[in-house]
Amino acid sequence: MNIPESNLPRVVVIGGGFAGINLVKTLANRNVQVVLIDKHNYHTFQPLLYQVSSSGLEPDSIAYPLRKIIKKHKTSFFRLAEVKQIVPERNEVETSIGNVSYDYLVIATGTRTNFFGNKTIESHSMPMKTVPQALNIRSLILQNFEKATIANSEKEREAFLNFVIVGGGPTGVELAGAIAELKNHILPRDYHDLNPSDMNIHLLEGADRVLPPMSKHASKKAERFLKELGVRVHCNTFVENYDGLNVTTNSDLEMQSQTLIWAAGVTGSPVNGLKADTLVERANRYRVNRYNQVEGYDNVFAIGDIALMTTKAYPKGHPQVAQPAIQQGKLLGQNILRLVRNKPLKSFTYYDKGSMATIGRNKAVVDLKRYKFGGFFAWFVWMFVHLMSLVGFRNRVVVLFNWTYNYINFDKAARLIIRPFKK
Ligand SMILES: Cc1cc2nc3c(=O)[nH]c(=O)nc-3n(C[C@H](O)[C@H](O)[C@H](O)COP(=O)(O)OP(=O)(O)OC[C@H]3O[C@@H](n4cnc5c(N)ncnc54)[C@H](O)[C@@H]3O)c2cc1C
């Protein structure tokens, strides 16, 4: 992989997500050599993927080049590659572009979409975990609008204008709200030849309320906001099958739809090579101790979504959201520097800053430890937090400009079919 030999201990980091980049930043220009490997050459700000899917933002405003993050780190290197195998006996990883040895290995590979073993749904539905997948959804939505204008029958048009979102967690709720805004503000202006009331957005959730990880107060408010926007919310509803057109569920709800977006869950994305019992099967996450050390290994660590650390407060592991990944990345960086200096390690304690979701303009819900609120102020807080969390000044400015423009004009300017999606 052409990494120069040096006297510094080498830390190989697999994955430039929230966990990986915070680790790498903490190790910048310290007495270690860092090799960051990712199969993409950019960091993805996943919380705003749904805005790319719904034409609100261009993809380059939520992605950030990984090389730019380390450009001033003299002892850090980036390689664009997929890690295929870890060989712990040789302290080596095998990648799509060759092998590299490590003194310390950090696995920060995050998650992938969980289809719960249903291959039919997997091959016909639209996941939303990466920028290309978000672009696929954007293209499909716009292509369906175009096809609806030339449909041969009511039934055919209905299938093009029925949008089904599976999973009423924050991702599904946010996407449903954003697609409803397309219906309410874009369809009437751009498509005079379509009747907006023919477009339906169905949000299907298996639990008895939307936003199950949040408070009941937030769920109730979010459901009300969704209904105000015209989203049809179906709780206690599981999709049983989808063949690309026909949606069947555990209830008597059945429909035809050309678009089924799968936001029903994730599972860990581990790399082959470590002992089988390091993985918690149910979640596909590595079992780690309070220092993020993978059980049974001294120099292999896992952080972020892929790590499962059980504590008294989190007996099932930390939630798979950005904050635990960021906080673990930072602490592990400090701990690796302590290891190098033979100093004792600090154990991880998660500081929960709260959770939030937005449903549309002026509509969001926020759960903090002491306060729970919804509406315009929550929406403002949501925007501020997301804007400040974006990586890169340029991205913040571009997103702020787009949001302001879209807010004033009731617009979603990125409605372009750049790369048509083929089913
Ligand atoms: C649509 C969506 C919306 C979300 N919204 C929110 C939100 O509003 N708030 C919130 O807190 N959290 C949100 N999350 C969750 C949050 O994004 C994750 O918890 C967070 O990204 C986890 O960070 P991570 O570093 O562990 O993994 P990731 O950010 O997923 O990064 C993993 C990296 O590893 C790379 N990789 C994986 N396997 C390999 C391999 N074999 N070789 C090389 N590279 C590899 C990937 O390319 C990726 O860059 C959302 C997630 C999604 C999908």
The ligand as an SDF file (V2000), in Angstrom:
LIG
                    3D

 53 58  0  0  0  0  0  0  0  0999 V2000
  -30.0480    7.9010    6.9250 C   0  0  0  0  0  0  0  0  0  0  0  0
  -29.4050    8.0310    8.2690 C   0  0  0  0  0  0  0  0  0  0  0  0
  -29.7530    9.0790    9.1020 C   0  0  0  0  0  0  0  0  0  0  0  0
  -29.1680    9.2230   10.3400 C   0  0  0  0  0  0  0  0  0  0  0  0
  -29.5250   10.2730   11.1340 N   0  0  0  0  0  0  0  0  0  0  0  0
  -28.9210   10.4560   12.2960 C   0  0  0  0  0  0  0  0  0  0  0  0
  -29.2140   11.5960   13.1090 C   0  0  0  0  0  0  0  0  0  0  0  0
  -30.0670   12.4150   12.7510 O   0  0  0  0  0  0  0  0  0  0  0  0
  -28.5330   11.7520   14.2730 N   0  0  0  0  0  0  0  0  0  0  0  0
  -27.5920   10.8670   14.6900 C   0  0  0  0  0  0  0  0  0  0  0  0
  -26.9830   11.0660   15.7350 O   0  0  0  0  0  0  0  0  0  0  0  0
  -27.3080    9.7730   13.9660 N   0  0  0  0  0  0  0  0  0  0  0  0
  -27.9260    9.5570   12.7890 C   0  0  0  0  0  0  0  0  0  0  0  0
  -27.6420    8.4500   12.0420 N   0  0  0  0  0  0  0  0  0  0  0  0
  -26.6890    7.4750   12.5660 C   0  0  0  0  0  0  0  0  0  0  0  0
  -25.2530    7.9550   12.4150 C   0  0  0  0  0  0  0  0  0  0  0  0
  -25.0540    8.3960   11.0930 O   0  0  0  0  0  0  0  0  0  0  0  0
  -24.3270    6.8130   12.7620 C   0  0  0  0  0  0  0  0  0  0  0  0
  -24.5520    6.4540   14.0890 O   0  0  0  0  0  0  0  0  0  0  0  0
  -22.8640    7.2010   12.5900 C   0  0  0  0  0  0  0  0  0  0  0  0
  -22.6160    7.4930   11.2370 O   0  0  0  0  0  0  0  0  0  0  0  0
  -21.9430    6.1010   13.0780 C   0  0  0  0  0  0  0  0  0  0  0  0
  -20.6290    6.4800   12.8410 O   0  0  0  0  0  0  0  0  0  0  0  0
  -19.5230    5.3800   12.5300 P   0  0  0  0  0  0  0  0  0  0  0  0
  -18.2390    6.1250   12.3950 O   0  0  0  0  0  0  0  0  0  0  0  0
  -19.5900    4.2840   13.5170 O   0  0  0  0  0  0  0  0  0  0  0  0
  -19.9330    4.7200   11.1350 O   0  0  0  0  0  0  0  0  0  0  0  0
  -20.1700    5.4060    9.7120 P   0  0  0  0  0  0  0  0  0  0  0  0
  -20.3940    6.8590    9.8500 O   0  0  0  0  0  0  0  0  0  0  0  0
  -21.2290    4.5840    9.0680 O   0  0  0  0  0  0  0  0  0  0  0  0
  -18.7900    5.1930    8.9550 O   0  0  0  0  0  0  0  0  0  0  0  0
  -18.3130    3.9340    8.5660 C   0  0  0  0  0  0  0  0  0  0  0  0
  -17.2550    4.1270    7.4780 C   0  0  0  0  0  0  0  0  0  0  0  0
  -16.5900    2.8980    7.2680 O   0  0  0  0  0  0  0  0  0  0  0  0
  -16.3890    2.6880    5.8880 C   0  0  0  0  0  0  0  0  0  0  0  0
  -16.2620    1.2420    5.6870 N   0  0  0  0  0  0  0  0  0  0  0  0
  -17.1350    0.2880    6.0840 C   0  0  0  0  0  0  0  0  0  0  0  0
  -16.6490   -0.9420    5.7990 N   0  0  0  0  0  0  0  0  0  0  0  0
  -15.4400   -0.7510    5.2110 C   0  0  0  0  0  0  0  0  0  0  0  0
  -14.4560   -1.6360    4.6900 C   0  0  0  0  0  0  0  0  0  0  0  0
  -14.5970   -2.9700    4.7610 N   0  0  0  0  0  0  0  0  0  0  0  0
  -13.3450   -1.1060    4.1210 N   0  0  0  0  0  0  0  0  0  0  0  0
  -13.1780    0.2440    4.0580 C   0  0  0  0  0  0  0  0  0  0  0  0
  -14.0920    1.1150    4.5510 N   0  0  0  0  0  0  0  0  0  0  0  0
  -15.2020    0.6330    5.1280 C   0  0  0  0  0  0  0  0  0  0  0  0
  -17.6140    3.3100    5.2390 C   0  0  0  0  0  0  0  0  0  0  0  0
  -17.3690    3.6680    3.8910 O   0  0  0  0  0  0  0  0  0  0  0  0
  -17.8440    4.5390    6.1340 C   0  0  0  0  0  0  0  0  0  0  0  0
  -17.1590    5.6750    5.6480 O   0  0  0  0  0  0  0  0  0  0  0  0
  -28.2010    8.2780   10.7820 C   0  0  0  0  0  0  0  0  0  0  0  0
  -27.8520    7.2250    9.9510 C   0  0  0  0  0  0  0  0  0  0  0  0
  -28.4390    7.0970    8.7030 C   0  0  0  0  0  0  0  0  0  0  0  0
  -28.0530    5.9670    7.7960 C   0  0  0  0  0  0  0  0  0  0  0  0
  1  2  1  0
  2  3  1  0
  2 52  2  0
  3  4  2  0
  4  5  1  0
  4 50  1  0
  5  6  2  0
  6  7  1  0
  6 13  1  0
  7  8  2  0
  7  9  1  0
  9 10  1  0
 10 11  2  0
 10 12  1  0
 12 13  2  0
 13 14  1  0
 14 15  1  0
 14 50  1  0
 15 16  1  0
 16 17  1  0
 16 18  1  0
 18 19  1  0
 18 20  1  0
 20 21  1  0
 20 22  1  0
 22 23  1  0
 23 24  1  0
 24 25  2  0
 24 26  1  0
 24 27  1  0
 27 28  1  0
 28 29  2  0
 28 30  1  0
 28 31  1  0
 31 32  1  0
 32 33  1  0
 33 34  1  0
 33 48  1  0
 34 35  1  0
 35 36  1  0
 35 46  1  0
 36 37  1  0
 36 45  1  0
 37 38  2  0
 38 39  1  0
 39 40  1  0
 39 45  2  0
 40 41  1  0
 40 42  2  0
 42 43  1  0
 43 44  2  0
 44 45  1  0
 46 47  1  0
 46 48  1  0
 48 49  1  0
 50 51  2  0
 51 52  1  0
 52 53  1  0
M  END
$$$$
